[in-house]
Amino acid sequence: MKQLRVFLLCIMVLGISLSCKTVTGTPDGDEESTLPQPTKIALPVPQPGGLITKVTLAHGTEPETYNPVDPATEYLPTDTIHAVVTVKKAPEGTVFSARWMTTNLSLVGRDNEMIDSTEIETGGTGNLDFTLAPDGEFPTGMYRVEIYVNGTLDQLKTFKVTTEE
């Protein structure tokens, strides 16, 4: 009796999945879809080491403290982007670096490219300000900044460049 219930349950699930495929018009593998498929970029996985307490993306920073001004995750193509990295009790000689990367742009073949990188050797507690300024205009799309501590990916933040304000 129990096997009959399992068999009937399997038949019901199969029937529902076939119905959904028919209703939604999903291609069956022999047809080629005409809809553009978004590019999927596998992002690297950070391994936080404890020296960075926060990364804030912003439009600017305060002059002496580098506290973020106007935090954001969307920017215009002509904006300068700041990644403010808050560090706590870093040993002297710790190397922090930022790699600015494309993630998913409107331009074909420009995904997952490094745009710029900066390295700072320091120690102590406070904020570091990594900036990315366009050479003209950034293409619209998704970007990321990867923050490394002594060569190990510690933090990753994504942001968008759009023409809409």
C-alpha positions in Angstrom: 0.0 0.0 0.0 2.8 2.4 0.8 4.5 1.7 -2.5 1.3 2.6 -4.3 1.1 5.9 -2.5 4.7 6.8 -3.5 4.0 5.7 -7.1 0.9 7.9 -7.3 2.7 10.8 -5.7 5.5 10.5 -8.4 2.9 10.4 -11.2 1.2 13.6 -9.8 4.6 15.5 -9.6 5.4 14.4 -13.1 2.0 15.5 -14.4 2.3 18.9 -12.7 5.8 19.5 -14.1 4.7 18.6 -17.6 1.7 20.9 -17.3 3.9 23.8 -16.2 6.2 23.3 -19.1 3.3 23.3 -21.5 1.7 26.4 -20.0 5.0 28.4 -19.8 6.2 27.4 -23.3 9.6 26.3 -22.1 11.7 25.0 -25.0 12.2 21.3 -24.9 15.9 21.3 -25.9 15.4 20.9 -29.6 14.3 24.5 -30.1 16.7 27.4 -29.7 15.5 30.2 -27.4 15.3 33.7 -29.0 15.4 35.5 -25.7 18.8 36.9 -24.7 20.2 35.1 -21.8 22.0 37.2 -19.1 25.7 36.4 -18.5 26.3 34.8 -15.2 29.6 35.5 -13.6 30.8 33.4 -10.7 32.0 35.8 -8.1 35.0 34.9 -6.0 34.3 34.0 -2.3 35.9 36.3 0.3 37.7 34.9 3.3 37.4 37.6 6.0 40.4 37.7 8.2 39.1 40.1 10.9 41.1 43.2 10.2 38.4 44.8 8.0 35.3 45.7 9.9 33.3 47.3 7.1 33.5 48.4 3.4 31.2 51.2 2.3 30.8 52.4 -1.3 30.2 56.1 -1.5 30.3 59.2 -3.8 33.0 60.9 -1.6 34.9 61.0 1.7 35.6 63.5 4.4 39.1 64.9 3.9 41.0 63.8 7.0 39.0 60.9 8.4 38.0 59.3 5.1 34.5 58.7 6.5 32.1 58.0 3.6 30.0 60.8 2.2 26.8 59.9 0.4 26.9 56.1 0.5 25.5 54.4 -2.6 25.5 51.3 -4.8 24.4 53.0 -8.0 26.5 55.5 -9.9 26.3 57.6 -13.1 28.9 56.9 -15.8 30.9 60.0 -14.9 31.0 59.5 -11.1 34.1 58.8 -9.1 33.5 55.8 -6.8 35.0 55.4 -3.3 35.4 52.2 -1.4 36.0 53.2 2.2 37.6 50.3 4.1 37.4 50.4 7.9 40.4 48.7 9.4 40.8 47.7 13.1 44.2 46.9 14.8 46.1 45.9 11.6 49.7 45.1 12.3 52.3 47.5 10.8 53.2 46.5 7.2 49.8 45.0 6.4 49.1 45.3 2.6 45.6 46.3 1.7 44.7 46.3 -2.0 41.6 47.0 -4.1 40.8 45.5 -7.5 38.1 47.2 -9.4 36.4 44.6 -11.7 33.7 44.5 -14.4 31.0 41.9 -13.5 28.3 42.2 -16.1 28.5 45.1 -18.6 26.3 46.1 -21.5 29.3 45.5 -23.8 29.9 42.0 -25.0 33.2 40.4 -24.0 34.0 42.9 -21.2 32.8 40.8 -18.3 35.2 39.9 -15.4 38.0 42.2 -16.4 40.2 44.2 -14.0 39.8 48.0 -14.6 42.3 49.2 -12.0 44.1 48.2 -8.8 45.6 50.1 -5.9 47.8 48.9 -3.0 48.4 50.5 0.4 50.8 49.3 3.1 49.8 50.4 6.5 48.8 49.4 10.1 46.6 50.5 12.9 42.9 51.5 13.0 41.0 53.8 10.7 39.6 54.2 7.2 41.3 53.6 3.9 39.9 55.3 0.7 40.2 53.4 -2.5 38.9 55.3 -5.5 37.9 54.6 -9.1 37.5 57.5 -11.5 36.3 57.1 -15.1 38.5 57.9 -18.1 35.6 59.5 -19.9 32.6 57.4 -18.9 32.1 54.0 -17.4 29.9 51.6 -19.5 26.6 50.8 -17.9 26.3 47.5 -16.1 27.4 45.7 -12.9 30.9 46.1 -11.3 32.6 45.0 -8.1 35.5 46.0 -5.9 37.5 43.2 -4.3 39.5 44.1 -1.2 42.5 42.0 -0.4 44.6 41.8 2.8 48.1 40.5 2.3 47.0 39.0 -1.0 43.9 37.1 0.3 40.5 38.2 -0.8 38.8 39.6 2.3 35.8 41.6 1.2 33.8 42.1 -2.0 31.2 44.8 -2.8 29.1 45.1 -6.0 27.7 48.2 -7.6 25.9 49.4 -10.7 26.6 52.1 -13.2 23.4 53.4 -14.8 22.2 56.4 -16.8 19.2 56.8 -14.6 19.4 59.2 -11.6 
